[in-house]
Amino acid sequence: MKKYLKRAGAALLGLTLAITALAGCGTKQTANETQNASSAEKTVYRTVDEIKESGTINTTI
């Protein structure tokens, strides 16, 4: 009986871990991410020559 409970508990724990791992891999795009994606499309990149002419490099984190 004790052996059966250990196996059933281990199986339940393994199933729970598998389900949470799969649920964690899914993606859901929020409204904030949608705005960031649309603003990324509007980003204008400068060429190396334009950077050399201005003398500054703009970086964001």
C-alpha positions, 0 to 999 in steps of 0.5 A: 500500500505504501509503495502504491502511494509513493508511485501515485504521488511521484506520478502526480508530481511528474504530471504537474511538473510537465504541465507547468513546464508546457504552460510556461513555454506558451506566449501571450502578447499583452497590449504593452508588448503590442505597443512595443512591437508597433513602435519598433516598426517606426524605429529609424536607424542611422547609417555609419556615415550619419553617426560619424557626421553627428559624432554621437551614438544614441543607445537605450537600455 
